[in-house]
Amino acid sequence: MKDLSQLRGELDAIDKEIVELYEKRMEISSQVADYKISTGKKVLDKEREIQKLNAVKALAHNEFNKVGVEELFSHIMSMSRKLQYQKLAEQGAFLRLPFIPIESLDIDKSRVCYQGAEGAYSEMAMKKYFGKDVSSFHVDTFKDAFDALEDGSADYAILPIENSTAGIVSEVYDLLTEYESYIVGEQIIEIRHCLMGLPGAKLEDITTVFSHPQSLMQSSRFLTEHSDIRQISMKNNAFAARKVAEDGDRTQAAIASRLAAQIYGLDIIVDGVNQADSNSTRFIIVTNRKVYLKGAKKISLCLEIAHEAGALYHLMSHFIYNNLNMTKIESRPIEDRNWEYRFFIDFEGNLEDSAVKNALRGLREEARMMKILGNY
């Protein structure tokens, strides 16, 4: 039997040959890129890759090696494509994006809509981003906000996208793919939920509490301790506060913001019912124009990929290869396509960056669908 040092020596010699062959293969791939650039052919030839994978798998002598060979050559061909995308960029064939860079948002002459009623956290986020004197109006649903952008009654909409405790607002993610709307900014505000009721109402009087489902979730520890209180979901916290004020029932309470209590003349029964001390919500500012602020640092994408092994990994490699820092990934089911998903990705960068353009070229060519949701 050979000793370990001898076996390692043999592996080192094989690895040296593999590197030499890899570099030789990439040199030929570079020539393939030159040909495709001169003839206008696309980098990805899916049928050719499938044929190639089947051919190299057939050379292996057992099932374990067949799987390994397929994975190995999938990576090699992925690197070949990245080299070709890089050569396209070097020869001036930059990805042209239909987004216009602007110096600033035209806040003074714009109308902004938010979902909910006066006193909603969305209103608070809007005023923090746009200023207290912004021209604004509120709508009942998130869809109404997107409709307002589409019909021109609003220039911008501010919408909650993610809470640090309860997670994403899935409906907003889905609507971003349904409408031609784009993110141009974001605002994070601290969330402090208050239990509020009619003037003079006490905690022991309360039998029913109204609030948004996420706010109820964020206050679950408090509500579990008072399990005799019935929970009823509302579309918005401010709607809940307004309902309690209009109904005039001392047994009803709402979980909403301190501002909502002030607006609707309610007493705060318990301040800070959300269990997390660092509870925050991230809001996005959306418009129907394909613009982005110069100097924007974050890009959001939506991708649909093939329902096959390794598809997500190969797309993610475009971020790694271009040294782009991916900060978030979420998935949402695609309607009427069982067990298929859209992926929502945030990463650091600007649409003018060459690395970003290189990554987006590869993602657009290799994904079933890619939508840039915004640069902000």
KOLVEXZA-61081 format. One line per field, with one value per residue: residue number from 1; x, y, z of N, C-alpha, C in turn. Coordinates in steps of 0.2 Angstrom, whole numbers, plus 5000, padded with zeros to 4 digits. Each point is the difference from the previous one (the first is absolute). Layout:
N
num: (NUM:...) $
n_xx: (X:...) $
n_yy: (Y:...) $
n_zz: (Z:...) $
ca_xx: (X:...) $
ca_yy: (Y:...) $
ca_zz: (Z:...) $
c_xx: (X:...) $
c_yy: (Y:...) $
c_zz: (Z:...) $
//
This chain:
376
num: (1:2:3:4:5:6:7:8:9:10:11:12:13:14:15:16:17:18:19:20:21:22:23:24:25:26:27:28:29:30:31:32:33:34:35:36:37:38:39:40:41:42:43:44:45:46:47:48:49:50:51:52:53:54:55:56:57:58:59:60:61:62:63:64:65:66:67:68:69:70:71:72:73:74:75:76:77:78:79:80:81:82:83:84:85:86:87:88:89:90:91:92:93:94:95:96:97:98:99:100:101:102:103:104:105:106:107:108:109:110:111:112:113:114:115:116:117:118:119:120:121:122:123:124:125:126:127:128:129:130:131:132:133:134:135:136:137:138:139:140:141:142:143:144:145:146:147:148:149:150:151:152:153:154:155:156:157:158:159:160:161:162:163:164:165:166:167:168:169:170:171:172:173:174:175:176:177:178:179:180:181:182:183:184:185:186:187:188:189:190:191:192:193:194:195:196:197:198:199:200:201:202:203:204:205:206:207:208:209:210:211:212:213:214:215:216:217:218:219:220:221:222:223:224:225:226:227:228:229:230:231:232:233:234:235:236:237:238:239:240:241:242:243:244:245:246:247:248:249:250:251:252:253:254:255:256:257:258:259:260:261:262:263:264:265:266:267:268:269:270:271:272:273:274:275:276:277:278:279:280:281:282:283:284:285:286:287:288:289:290:291:292:293:294:295:296:297:298:299:300:301:302:303:304:305:306:307:308:309:310:311:312:313:314:315:316:317:318:319:320:321:322:323:324:325:326:327:328:329:330:331:332:333:334:335:336:337:338:339:340:341:342:343:344:345:346:347:348:349:350:351:352:353:354:355:356:357:358:359:360:361:362:363:364:365:366:367:368:369:370:371:372:373:374:375:376) $
n_xx: (5004:4998:5005:4998:5006:5000:4994:5002:5006:4997:4997:5005:5003:4995:5000:5007:4998:4996:5005:5005:4996:4999:5006:5002:4996:5002:5006:4998:4997:5006:5002:4997:5002:5006:4999:4998:5005:5004:4996:5000:5003:4995:5002:4994:5002:4994:4998:5005:4998:4994:5001:5004:4995:4995:5004:5001:4994:4999:5005:4996:5003:4998:4995:5004:5005:4994:4998:5006:5000:4994:5001:5005:4997:4995:5004:5003:4995:4999:5006:4999:4994:5002:5005:4996:4996:5006:5001:4994:5001:5006:4996:4998:4998:4999:4997:4995:4999:4993:5005:4997:5006:4997:5000:4993:4996:4995:5002:5002:5000:5001:4996:4999:4999:4996:5001:4994:5000:4997:5006:5000:5003:4996:4995:5001:5001:4994:4998:5003:4998:4993:4999:4998:5002:5002:4998:4995:4999:4995:5002:4995:5003:5004:4996:4996:5005:5000:4993:5001:5006:4996:4994:5006:4996:5005:5005:4999:5002:4998:5004:4997:5006:5002:4999:5004:4994:4995:5005:4999:4998:4998:4994:5004:5004:4994:4998:5006:4998:4994:5003:5000:5002:5003:5005:4999:4998:5002:4996:5004:4994:5001:4998:4995:4997:4994:4998:4995:4997:4994:5000:5004:5001:4999:5005:4998:4999:5006:4996:5001:5005:5000:5003:5005:4999:5004:4996:4995:5003:5001:4994:5002:5006:4999:4998:5005:5003:4996:5000:4998:5005:4994:5004:4999:5001:5004:4998:4999:5005:5001:4998:5004:5005:4999:5000:5005:5003:4998:5002:5004:5004:4999:4997:5001:5006:5005:5004:5003:5001:5004:5002:4998:5003:5005:5001:4999:5004:5005:4999:5007:4998:5004:5006:5001:4995:5004:5001:5002:5005:5003:4994:5002:4998:5002:4999:4997:5003:4994:5002:4996:5005:5003:5001:5005:5002:5004:5004:4995:4999:4994:5000:4993:4999:4997:5001:4999:5001:5003:4995:5006:5003:5002:4994:4997:5003:4999:4993:5001:5003:4995:4997:5002:4999:4995:5001:4994:4998:4998:4995:4996:4997:4994:4995:4997:4994:5001:4995:4996:5006:4997:5002:4998:5006:4998:5005:5000:5004:5003:5003:5006:4999:5003:4995:5004:5000:5006:5001:4996:5002:5006:4998:4997:5005:5004:4998:5000:5006:5002:4996:4995:5000:5002:4998:5003:4999:5006:5002:5002) $
n_yy: (4994:5005:5004:5003:5001:4994:4999:5004:4997:4995:5001:5002:4994:4997:5003:4999:4994:4999:5004:4996:4994:5002:5002:4994:4997:5004:4998:4993:5000:5003:4995:4996:5004:5000:4993:4998:5004:4997:4994:5003:4994:4997:5001:5000:4994:5000:4999:5004:5004:4999:5001:5006:5002:4999:5003:5005:5000:4999:5004:5002:4996:5004:4999:4998:4998:4997:4999:4998:4996:4999:5000:4996:4996:5000:4999:4995:4997:5000:4998:4995:4999:5000:4996:4997:5000:4998:4996:4999:5000:4997:4997:5003:4994:5006:4997:5001:5004:4999:5001:5006:5002:5002:5007:5001:4998:5001:5001:5006:4997:4995:4995:4999:4994:4998:4994:5000:5003:5006:5001:4997:4994:4998:5003:4997:4995:5002:5003:4994:4996:5002:5000:5004:5004:4994:5001:4997:4994:4997:4993:4995:4998:4995:4996:5003:4999:4994:5000:5003:4996:4995:5003:5001:4997:4996:5004:4999:4994:5000:4995:4997:4999:5002:4996:5003:5000:5003:5003:4997:5005:4994:5004:5004:4995:4997:5006:5000:4993:5001:5005:5005:4998:5005:4997:5006:4997:5001:4998:4999:4998:5002:4994:5004:4994:5003:4998:5001:5004:5000:5007:4999:4997:4994:4997:5000:5005:4999:4999:5006:4998:5006:4997:5002:4994:5004:5005:4996:4998:5006:5000:4995:5002:5007:4999:4996:5005:5003:4993:5003:5004:5001:4997:5006:4997:5005:5004:5003:5002:5005:4995:4996:5005:5001:4994:4999:5006:4998:4994:5004:4994:5001:4995:5005:4997:5004:4997:5006:5006:5003:5001:4993:4999:5004:4997:4994:5004:4996:4996:5001:4994:4998:5003:4998:4998:5003:4993:5002:5001:4996:5000:4998:5004:4996:5006:4998:5004:5000:5000:5003:5004:4998:5003:5002:5001:5005:4996:4997:4997:5000:4994:5000:4994:4998:4994:4997:4994:4996:4995:5001:4994:5004:5001:4999:4995:4998:5002:4998:4996:5004:5000:4993:4999:5004:4997:4998:5004:4994:5004:4998:4995:5001:4995:5000:4997:4997:5005:4995:5000:4994:5002:5006:5003:5006:5003:5003:5004:5002:5004:5001:5006:5002:5002:5005:4996:4999:4999:5005:5004:4997:5001:5006:5000:4997:5004:5005:4998:4999:5005:4997:5004:5007:5003:5006:5000:5001:5006:5000) $
n_zz: (5000:4996:5002:5006:5001:4999:5003:5005:4999:4999:5005:5002:4997:5002:5006:4999:4997:5005:5004:4997:5001:5007:5001:4998:5004:5005:4998:4999:5007:5001:4996:5004:5005:4997:4998:5006:5002:4996:5002:5006:5001:5003:5006:5003:4999:5002:4993:4998:5006:4998:4994:5001:5004:4995:4996:5005:5002:4993:5000:5005:5005:5004:5003:5005:4995:4998:5006:5002:4995:5001:5007:4999:4994:5004:5005:4996:4998:5006:5002:4995:5002:5006:4997:4997:5006:5003:4995:5001:5006:4999:4996:5005:5001:5003:5006:4995:5005:5000:5004:5003:5000:5006:5000:4999:5005:4995:5007:4998:4994:5004:4998:5006:4999:5005:5002:5001:5006:5001:5002:4993:5001:4995:5004:5006:4997:4997:5006:5003:4995:4999:5006:5005:4996:4999:4993:5003:4999:5004:4999:4998:4994:5000:4998:5005:5004:4998:5001:5006:5000:4998:5003:5003:5005:5000:5003:5007:5001:5006:5000:5005:5001:5006:5005:5005:5002:4996:4997:4994:4996:4999:5002:5003:5002:5001:5003:5003:5000:5002:5003:4995:5006:5002:5004:5003:5005:5006:5005:5005:5004:5006:5002:5003:5001:5000:5006:4997:5004:5002:5001:5005:4994:5004:5001:5007:4997:4997:4995:4996:4996:4997:4994:4997:4996:4997:5001:4999:4994:4999:5002:4997:5002:4999:4994:5000:5003:4995:5000:5005:4998:4997:4995:4997:4994:4999:4994:5005:5003:4995:4995:5004:5001:4993:4999:5004:4997:4994:5002:5003:4999:5007:4997:4996:4997:4999:4996:5001:4996:5004:4993:4999:5006:4998:4993:5002:5005:4999:5005:5001:5000:4995:5002:4993:4996:4995:4999:4994:5003:4996:5000:4994:4996:4995:4998:4995:4996:4997:4994:4995:5002:4994:5006:5002:5006:4998:5000:4997:5005:4999:4997:4998:5000:4995:5002:4995:5002:4996:5000:5001:5001:5005:4998:5006:5001:4994:5002:5006:4996:4996:5006:5001:4993:5001:5005:4999:5005:5000:5001:4995:5002:4996:5001:4994:5002:4994:4999:5001:5003:5002:5006:4997:5000:5002:4998:5006:4997:5006:4996:5002:4998:4995:4996:5002:5005:4998:5006:5002:4995:5002:5007:4998:4996:5004:5005:4996:4998:5007:5003:5003:5005:4998:5006:4998:5007:4999:4999:5007) $
ca_xx: (4996:5004:4999:4996:5004:5001:4994:4999:5004:4996:4994:5003:5001:4993:4997:5004:4998:4993:5000:5003:4995:4995:5002:4999:4993:4998:5002:4995:4994:5001:4999:4992:4997:5002:4996:4993:5000:5000:4994:4994:4997:5000:5005:4997:4997:4997:5000:5007:5002:4997:5004:5007:5000:4999:5005:5006:4997:5001:5007:5002:4999:4995:4995:5003:5004:4996:4997:5005:5002:4995:5001:5007:5000:4995:5004:5005:4996:4998:5006:5001:4995:5002:5005:4997:4997:5005:5003:4995:5001:5006:5000:4995:4993:4997:4993:4996:4995:4996:5000:5003:5003:4998:5004:4996:4992:4997:4996:4996:4995:4998:4995:5002:4995:5002:4995:4997:4997:5005:5003:5003:5008:5002:5000:5006:5006:5000:5002:5007:5004:4998:4999:4994:4996:4999:4993:4999:4993:5000:4996:4998:5004:5007:4998:4997:5006:5003:4996:5001:5006:4999:4996:5003:4997:5005:5007:5003:4996:5004:4997:5005:5003:5003:5000:5005:4997:4995:5003:4998:4993:5000:4996:5004:5004:4996:4997:5006:5001:4994:4999:5006:5002:5007:5002:5005:5002:4998:5000:4999:4998:4999:4993:4998:4993:4997:4993:4996:4992:4996:5002:4998:5000:5005:5002:4995:4994:5001:4999:5002:5005:5001:5006:5003:5003:5007:5000:4998:5006:5006:4997:4997:5001:4995:4993:5000:4999:4993:4997:4992:4998:5000:5004:4997:5005:4997:5005:5005:5000:4996:4993:4998:4999:4994:4994:4999:4997:4994:4995:4999:4999:5005:5003:5004:5006:5004:5007:5002:5005:4998:4997:4994:4996:4999:4995:4993:4998:5000:5005:5004:4999:5007:5005:5005:4998:5004:5005:5007:5002:5003:4995:5000:4997:5003:4995:5003:4997:4999:4998:4999:5005:5006:5005:5004:5004:5007:5003:4996:5004:4996:4996:4996:4999:4995:5002:4997:5005:4998:4998:5005:5005:5006:4998:5001:5007:5003:4999:5003:5007:5002:5002:5006:5005:5001:5002:4994:4998:4992:4998:4994:4996:4994:4997:4992:4998:4997:4993:4998:5006:5002:5007:5005:5000:5004:5005:5001:5007:5003:5008:5004:5003:4997:4999:5006:5006:5002:4999:4993:4998:5002:4996:4993:5000:5000:4994:4994:5001:4999:4994:4994:4998:5003:4998:5003:4995:5002:5007:4998) $
ca_yy: (5006:5007:5004:5007:5005:4998:5001:5008:5003:4998:5005:5007:5000:5000:5007:5005:4998:5003:5007:5002:4999:5005:5006:4999:5001:5007:5004:4999:5004:5007:5001:4999:5006:5005:4998:5002:5007:5002:4998:5002:4995:5000:4997:4993:4996:4995:4994:4998:4998:4994:4995:4999:4997:4993:4997:4999:4995:4994:4998:4997:4993:4998:5005:5006:5004:5003:5006:5004:5003:5005:5006:5004:5004:5006:5005:5002:5004:5006:5004:5002:5005:5006:5003:5003:5006:5005:5002:5004:5007:5002:5003:5005:4997:5001:4999:5006:5000:5005:5004:5006:5002:5007:5003:5000:4999:5006:4999:5006:5001:4994:4998:4994:4996:4995:4995:5001:5006:5004:4996:4994:5000:5002:5007:5002:4998:5005:5007:5000:5000:5005:5006:5000:5004:4997:4999:4993:4997:4993:4996:4995:4994:5000:5000:5007:5004:4999:5002:5007:5001:4998:5005:5006:5004:5001:4999:4995:4996:4997:4993:4996:4994:4996:5001:4996:4994:4996:4998:5004:5001:4996:5002:5005:4996:4998:5005:5002:4997:5001:5007:5003:5005:4999:5003:5005:5002:4996:5004:4996:5003:4996:4998:4999:4999:5002:4998:5007:4999:5006:5003:4997:4992:4996:4993:4995:5002:4998:4993:4999:5005:5000:5002:4996:4994:5000:5003:4995:4995:5003:5001:4993:4998:5003:4997:4993:5001:5002:4996:5001:5006:4997:5004:5001:5003:5006:5001:5005:5002:5006:4998:4997:5005:5004:4996:5001:5006:5000:4995:5002:4994:5000:4993:4999:5004:4999:5000:5005:5004:5005:5005:4998:5001:5007:5003:4997:5001:4994:5000:4994:4996:4997:5003:4995:4993:4996:4997:5002:5007:5003:4999:5005:4999:5003:5002:5002:5005:4997:5004:4996:5002:4997:5004:4999:5005:4999:4998:4995:4994:4993:4997:4994:4996:4994:4995:4993:4995:4993:4996:4994:5000:5005:5006:5006:5001:5003:5007:5003:5000:5006:5005:4998:5001:5008:5002:5004:4998:4999:5001:4997:4996:4997:4996:5000:4995:5003:4998:4995:4995:4997:4999:5004:5006:5006:5002:5008:5001:5006:5000:5007:5002:5006:4998:5002:4996:4995:4993:4999:4999:4994:4995:5001:4997:4993:4998:5001:4995:4993:4999:5000:5007:5004:5007:5004:5003:5007:5001:5005) $
ca_zz: (5000:5000:5006:4999:4997:4993:4997:5000:4994:4994:5000:4998:4993:4996:5001:4996:4994:5000:4999:4994:4995:5001:4997:4992:4998:5001:4994:4994:5001:4999:4993:4998:5002:4995:4995:5002:5000:4993:4997:5004:5003:5007:5003:5002:4995:5005:4997:4999:5006:5002:4996:5003:5007:4999:4997:5004:5004:4997:5001:5007:5000:5005:5001:5004:4996:4995:5003:5001:4994:4998:5004:4998:4994:5001:5003:4995:4995:5003:5000:4993:4998:5003:4996:4994:5002:5002:4994:4997:5004:4998:4993:5000:4999:5006:5000:5000:5005:4999:5006:4999:5007:5001:5006:5006:4999:5000:5005:5002:4995:5000:5005:5003:5003:5004:5002:5007:5002:5004:5006:4998:5000:4993:4999:5003:4996:4994:5002:5001:4993:4996:5004:5003:4995:4994:4998:5001:5001:5002:4997:5004:4999:4997:4993:4998:5000:4993:4995:5000:4996:4993:4997:5001:5005:5004:4997:5004:5006:5005:5002:5004:4996:5004:5007:5003:5004:4996:4994:4994:4998:4994:4994:4996:4995:4994:4996:4996:4993:4996:4997:4998:5005:5002:5007:4999:5007:5006:5006:5005:5006:5006:5002:5007:5000:5006:5000:5001:5000:5001:5006:5006:5000:5003:4997:5001:4996:4993:4998:4993:4998:4993:4998:4994:5002:5002:5007:5005:5001:5004:5007:5002:5007:5004:4999:5003:5008:5001:4995:5000:4995:4993:4995:4993:4995:4996:4995:5003:5008:5001:4999:5006:5004:4998:5001:5007:5002:4997:5003:5007:5004:5004:5000:4994:5000:4993:5001:4995:5003:5005:4996:4998:5006:5001:4995:5001:5006:5004:5006:5000:5006:5001:4995:4999:5001:4996:5005:4998:5002:4994:4995:4994:4994:4994:4995:4993:4997:4994:4995:4994:4995:5001:5002:5006:5002:4999:5006:5004:5003:5001:4995:5001:4994:5000:4995:4999:4998:4999:5005:4999:5005:4999:4997:5004:5002:4994:4999:5005:4999:4997:5005:5003:4995:4999:5007:5002:5006:5001:5007:5002:4995:5002:4995:5000:4995:4994:4999:4995:4999:5006:5002:4997:5004:4998:5005:5001:5002:5001:5001:5000:4993:4996:4993:4996:5002:4995:5003:5000:4994:4998:5003:4998:4993:5001:5003:4995:4995:5002:5003:4996:5001:5005:5000:5005:5004:5002:5003:5004) $
c_xx: (5004:4999:4997:5004:5001:4993:4999:5004:4997:4994:5003:5002:4994:4998:5003:4998:4993:5000:5002:4994:4994:5002:5000:4993:4997:5003:4996:4994:5000:5000:4993:4997:5001:4995:4992:4999:5000:4994:4994:4997:4999:5005:4997:4997:4998:5000:5007:5003:4997:5003:5006:5000:4998:5006:5006:4997:5001:5007:5001:4998:4995:4995:5002:5004:4996:4997:5006:5003:4995:5001:5006:4999:4995:5004:5005:4996:4997:5005:5002:4995:5002:5006:4997:4996:5005:5003:4995:5000:5006:5000:4994:4993:4997:4993:4997:4994:4995:4998:5004:5002:4998:5004:4996:4993:4997:4994:4995:4994:4996:4994:5002:4994:5003:4993:4998:4996:5005:5002:5003:5008:5002:5000:5007:5006:5000:5002:5007:5004:4999:5000:4993:4995:4998:4993:4999:4992:5001:4995:4999:5004:5007:4998:4998:5006:5004:4996:5000:5006:4998:4996:5002:4997:5006:5007:5004:4995:5006:4997:5004:5002:5002:5000:5006:4998:4996:5002:4997:4993:4999:4996:5003:5005:4997:4998:5006:5001:4994:5000:5007:5002:5007:5002:5005:5002:4998:5000:4999:4998:4999:4993:4999:4993:4997:4993:4996:4992:4997:5002:4997:5000:5006:5002:4995:4993:5000:4998:5001:5005:5001:5007:5002:5003:5007:5001:4998:5005:5006:4998:4998:5002:4995:4993:5000:4999:4993:4996:4992:4998:5000:5003:4996:5005:4997:5006:5005:4999:4995:4993:4997:4999:4993:4994:4998:4997:4993:4995:4998:4998:5006:5004:5004:5006:5003:5008:5002:5006:4998:4997:4993:4995:4998:4995:4993:4997:4999:5005:5004:5000:5006:5004:5005:4998:5004:5006:5007:5001:5003:4995:5000:4996:5003:4995:5004:4996:5000:4997:4999:5005:5007:5006:5004:5004:5007:5003:4996:5005:4997:4996:4996:4998:4994:5002:4996:5005:4997:5000:5005:5006:5006:4998:5002:5008:5004:4999:5003:5007:5002:5001:5007:5006:5001:5001:4994:4998:4992:4998:4994:4997:4994:4997:4992:4998:4997:4993:4999:5006:5002:5007:5005:5000:5004:5005:5001:5007:5002:5008:5002:5002:4995:4999:5005:5006:5001:4999:4993:4997:5002:4996:4993:5000:4999:4993:4994:5000:4998:4994:4994:4997:5004:4997:5004:4995:5002:5008:4999:5005) $
c_yy: (5006:5003:5007:5005:4998:5001:5007:5002:4998:5005:5007:5000:5000:5007:5005:4999:5004:5007:5002:4999:5005:5007:5000:5000:5007:5004:4999:5003:5007:5001:4999:5006:5005:4999:5003:5008:5002:4999:5002:4994:5001:4996:4993:4996:4994:4993:4997:4997:4993:4994:4998:4996:4992:4996:4998:4995:4993:4997:4997:4993:4998:5006:5006:5004:5004:5007:5005:5004:5005:5006:5003:5004:5005:5006:5003:5005:5007:5005:5003:5006:5007:5003:5003:5007:5006:5002:5005:5007:5003:5003:5005:4998:5000:4999:5007:4999:5006:5005:5006:5003:5007:5002:4999:4999:5007:5000:5006:5000:4993:4998:4992:4996:4995:4996:5001:5006:5005:4997:4994:5001:5003:5008:5003:4999:5005:5006:5000:5001:5007:5007:5001:5004:4996:4999:4993:4998:4993:4996:4994:4994:5002:5001:5007:5005:4999:5002:5008:5003:4999:5005:5007:5005:5001:4999:4995:4997:4998:4994:4996:4993:4994:5002:4996:4995:4995:4998:5004:5001:4997:5003:5006:4997:4998:5005:5004:4997:5001:5007:5002:5006:4998:5004:5005:5003:4995:5004:4995:5004:4995:4999:4999:5000:5002:4996:5006:4998:5007:5003:4997:4992:4998:4994:4995:5001:4996:4993:4998:5005:4999:5003:4997:4994:5000:5003:4996:4995:5003:5001:4993:4999:5003:4997:4993:5001:5002:4996:5001:5005:4997:5005:5000:5004:5006:5001:5005:5002:5006:4999:4997:5006:5004:4996:5000:5006:5001:4996:5002:4995:4999:4993:4999:5004:4999:5000:5004:5004:5006:5006:4999:5002:5008:5002:4998:5001:4994:5000:4994:4996:4996:5002:4995:4993:4995:4997:5002:5007:5004:4999:5006:4998:5004:5002:5002:5006:4998:5005:4996:5002:4996:5004:4998:5006:4999:4998:4995:4994:4993:4999:4995:4997:4995:4995:4994:4996:4994:4996:4994:5001:5005:5006:5007:5001:5003:5007:5004:5001:5006:5005:4999:5002:5007:5003:5005:4997:4999:5001:4997:4995:4997:4997:5001:4995:5003:4997:4995:4996:4997:4999:5003:5007:5006:5001:5007:5000:5007:5000:5007:5001:5006:4997:5002:4996:4995:4993:4999:4998:4993:4994:5000:4997:4993:4997:5001:4994:4993:4999:5000:5007:5003:5007:5003:5004:5007:5001:5006:5000) $
c_zz: (5000:5006:4998:4996:4992:4996:4999:4994:4994:4999:4998:4993:4996:5000:4996:4993:4999:4999:4993:4994:5001:4996:4992:4998:5000:4994:4994:5001:4998:4992:4998:5002:4994:4994:5001:5000:4992:4996:5003:5003:5008:5004:5002:4995:5004:4997:5000:5007:5003:4996:5003:5007:4999:4997:5005:5006:4998:5001:5007:5000:5006:5002:5005:4996:4995:5003:5002:4993:4997:5004:4998:4994:5000:5002:4995:4994:5003:5000:4993:4998:5004:4997:4994:5001:5001:4993:4996:5003:4998:4993:4999:4999:5007:5000:5001:5004:4999:5006:4999:5007:5001:5007:5007:4998:5000:5005:5001:4995:5000:5005:5002:5003:5005:5002:5007:5001:5004:5006:4999:5001:4993:4999:5004:4996:4994:5002:5002:4994:4996:5004:5002:4995:4994:4998:5000:5001:5001:4996:5004:5000:4997:4992:4997:4999:4993:4994:5000:4996:4993:4997:5001:5005:5006:4996:5003:5005:5005:5003:5005:4996:5005:5007:5003:5004:4997:4993:4994:5000:4994:4995:4997:4996:4994:4995:4996:4994:4996:4997:4998:5004:5003:5006:4999:5007:5005:5006:5006:5006:5005:5001:5007:5000:5007:5000:5002:5000:5001:5006:5006:5000:5003:4997:5001:4997:4993:4999:4993:4998:4992:4998:4993:5002:5002:5007:5005:5001:5004:5007:5003:5007:5005:4999:5003:5007:5001:4995:5000:4995:4993:4995:4994:4996:4996:4995:5002:5007:5001:4999:5007:5005:4999:5002:5008:5002:4997:5004:5007:5005:5005:5001:4994:5001:4993:5002:4994:5003:5004:4996:4999:5006:5001:4995:5002:5007:5005:5006:4999:5006:5001:4995:4999:5001:4995:5004:4998:5002:4993:4994:4995:4994:4994:4995:4993:4997:4992:4995:4993:4995:5001:5001:5006:5002:4999:5007:5004:5001:5000:4994:5002:4993:5002:4994:5000:4997:4998:5006:5000:5005:4998:4996:5004:5002:4994:4999:5006:4999:4996:5005:5003:4995:4999:5007:5002:5007:5000:5007:5002:4994:5003:4995:5001:4995:4994:4999:4994:4998:5006:5001:4996:5003:4997:5006:4999:5003:5001:5000:4999:4993:4997:4993:4995:5001:4994:5003:5000:4993:4997:5003:4998:4993:5001:5003:4995:4995:5002:5004:4995:4999:5005:4999:5005:5003:5002:5003:5004:5006) $
//
